[in-house]
Amino acid sequence: MPKNENTTKPGRWALVTGGASGIGYAFACELAQTGLNILLVSRRLDLLKAKATEISTREGVFVEYIQADLSTEEGIRKTISESDKFDITYLVLSAGTYDQGSFFSAVDFHIPMIMLNNVSAVSLIKHIMIRKTSHSRKNLILVSSMASGSPVPYFSLYSATKSFLTSLGCSLYNEGKALGINVITVLPGLVKTDMSTTLAQREVINYKKMFFYQLSMRTVIKGTLKRLGKQPIFVPGIGYKFLFIFFRILPVRWTLSIIMLFSKRSFAAYRREHELIAQAAQR
Ligand SMILES: NC(=O)c1ccc[n+]([C@@H]2O[C@H](COP(=O)([O-])OP(=O)(O)OC[C@H]3O[C@@H](n4cnc5c(N)ncnc54)[C@H](OP(=O)(O)O)[C@@H]3O)[C@@H](O)[C@H]2O)c1
């Protein structure tokens, strides 16, 4: 919950979902350095409190938080209503999650994931970006993924939800211009955060092998903010840019074959899971 009462908060604010960790936290720090006050949104209260204190002490700006589960209607509504008293000129949508293995095995997980990755994003954009602010220009940053550039077996739903975000963000780039809203969609490749570390623990990512594919947080954050309002989409890193274009021009069948070849080595954990499901289905 925001720390205090119902009054309108002074100053300009950046609302950052997933802002207490990883890419969201890095955006929050960078924006705080420019003098913006920060409103963090995520679920873990201890982390929200700790990061709010840390950023405000270091950067000398106000940092408040809304504890909300954005995979639920209640959490989305709470974020929309409690953010109403802040003059939000930046909206950064970084909260996100990935699917937990073979599409055919993850029966219960798809609705919360679509709610978080897509429904919450649409709802926050629609409510917050149309509010009147003190500033003539507003800014919207959507954190999508390289996985949105092509279909990705074993990350099927994740890549589908991220494709949705990328498509939405790119369309809004032009629509936003007419309304004074700068929109950029960033498609990071591999960045070392809690999310990718969990994947490493599940043997999906081998950091040693993928050393050359790791992006620095600085490349992602500074690069995005530099291009905000100037281009609709940003793929950080030369290697990933090349990969993005390559997968776009190849026939989908070839793209799938290449990704499956790659996944044979790197997505071993998911493959094992898939084989077990296939065996069970044959019995
Ligand atoms: N790391 C990468 O390699 C990579 C690559 C491409 C794209 N991305 C994208 O970058 C974004 C940020 O991920 P990250 O890598 O920075 O990982 P992260 O540190 O795990 O960040 C995810 C954030 O989302 C919040 N979150 C998760 N579920 C939520 C929910 N139901 N309601 C509200 N907040 C929720 C988490 O906080 P709580 O758990 O406290 O709620 C956390 O702060 C994601 O959208 C991800 O898809 C990451």
The ligand as a MOL file (V3000), in Angstrom:
LIG
                    3D

  0  0  0     0  0            999 V3000
M  V30 BEGIN CTAB
M  V30 COUNTS 48 52 0 0 0
M  V30 BEGIN ATOM
M  V30 1 N 16.1760 -11.6100 -17.4640 0
M  V30 2 C 16.0810 -11.8580 -18.7470 0
M  V30 3 O 16.9610 -12.5230 -19.3310 0
M  V30 4 C 14.9110 -11.3260 -19.5390 0
M  V30 5 C 14.9810 -11.4100 -20.9220 0
M  V30 6 C 13.9250 -10.9180 -21.6740 0
M  V30 7 C 12.8400 -10.3290 -21.0620 0
M  V30 8 N 12.7970 -10.2710 -19.7060 0 CHG=1
M  V30 9 C 11.6060 -9.6420 -19.1110 0
M  V30 10 O 12.0050 -8.6820 -18.1700 0
M  V30 11 C 10.9620 -8.5000 -17.2170 0
M  V30 12 C 11.5690 -8.4380 -15.8300 0
M  V30 13 O 12.1350 -9.6930 -15.5220 0
M  V30 14 P 13.5350 -9.8220 -14.7710 0
M  V30 15 O 14.4450 -10.6000 -15.6400 0
M  V30 16 O 13.9610 -8.4900 -14.2950 0 CHG=-1
M  V30 17 O 13.1750 -10.8260 -13.5780 0
M  V30 18 P 12.7360 -10.5260 -12.0810 0
M  V30 19 O 13.8130 -9.8460 -11.3330 0
M  V30 20 O 12.2570 -11.8390 -11.5930 0
M  V30 21 O 11.5230 -9.5030 -12.2470 0
M  V30 22 C 10.1810 -9.8620 -12.3490 0
M  V30 23 C 9.4170 -8.8590 -11.5060 0
M  V30 24 O 8.0370 -9.0370 -11.7260 0
M  V30 25 C 7.3780 -9.0280 -10.4440 0
M  V30 26 N 6.2230 -9.8980 -10.5350 0
M  V30 27 C 6.2010 -11.2070 -10.8560 0
M  V30 28 N 4.9580 -11.6860 -10.7880 0
M  V30 29 C 4.1670 -10.6490 -10.4010 0
M  V30 30 C 2.7790 -10.5210 -10.1260 0
M  V30 31 N 1.9500 -11.5640 -10.2440 0
M  V30 32 N 2.3120 -9.3090 -9.7510 0
M  V30 33 C 3.1430 -8.2480 -9.6210 0
M  V30 34 N 4.4730 -8.3120 -9.8710 0
M  V30 35 C 4.9670 -9.4990 -10.2310 0
M  V30 36 C 8.4070 -9.6220 -9.4770 0
M  V30 37 O 8.1900 -9.1720 -8.1260 0
M  V30 38 P 7.3770 -10.0630 -7.0630 0
M  V30 39 O 7.8310 -11.4880 -7.2450 0
M  V30 40 O 7.7330 -9.4780 -5.7330 0
M  V30 41 O 5.9360 -9.8630 -7.3870 0
M  V30 42 C 9.6990 -9.0240 -10.0210 0
M  V30 43 O 9.9360 -7.7740 -9.4400 0
M  V30 44 C 9.9780 -9.6490 -17.4260 0
M  V30 45 O 8.8250 -9.1640 -18.0660 0
M  V30 46 C 10.7370 -10.6030 -18.3210 0
M  V30 47 O 9.8700 -11.3310 -19.1460 0
M  V30 48 C 13.8030 -10.7520 -18.9170 0
M  V30 END ATOM
M  V30 BEGIN BOND
M  V30 1 1 1 2
M  V30 2 2 2 3
M  V30 3 1 2 4
M  V30 4 1 4 5
M  V30 5 2 4 48
M  V30 6 2 5 6
M  V30 7 1 6 7
M  V30 8 2 7 8
M  V30 9 1 8 9
M  V30 10 1 8 48
M  V30 11 1 9 10
M  V30 12 1 9 46
M  V30 13 1 10 11
M  V30 14 1 11 12
M  V30 15 1 11 44
M  V30 16 1 12 13
M  V30 17 1 13 14
M  V30 18 2 14 15
M  V30 19 1 14 16
M  V30 20 1 14 17
M  V30 21 1 17 18
M  V30 22 2 18 19
M  V30 23 1 18 20
M  V30 24 1 18 21
M  V30 25 1 21 22
M  V30 26 1 22 23
M  V30 27 1 23 24
M  V30 28 1 23 42
M  V30 29 1 24 25
M  V30 30 1 25 26
M  V30 31 1 25 36
M  V30 32 1 26 27
M  V30 33 1 26 35
M  V30 34 2 27 28
M  V30 35 1 28 29
M  V30 36 1 29 30
M  V30 37 2 29 35
M  V30 38 1 30 31
M  V30 39 2 30 32
M  V30 40 1 32 33
M  V30 41 2 33 34
M  V30 42 1 34 35
M  V30 43 1 36 37
M  V30 44 1 36 42
M  V30 45 1 37 38
M  V30 46 2 38 39
M  V30 47 1 38 40
M  V30 48 1 38 41
M  V30 49 1 42 43
M  V30 50 1 44 45
M  V30 51 1 44 46
M  V30 52 1 46 47
M  V30 END BOND
M  V30 END CTAB
M  END
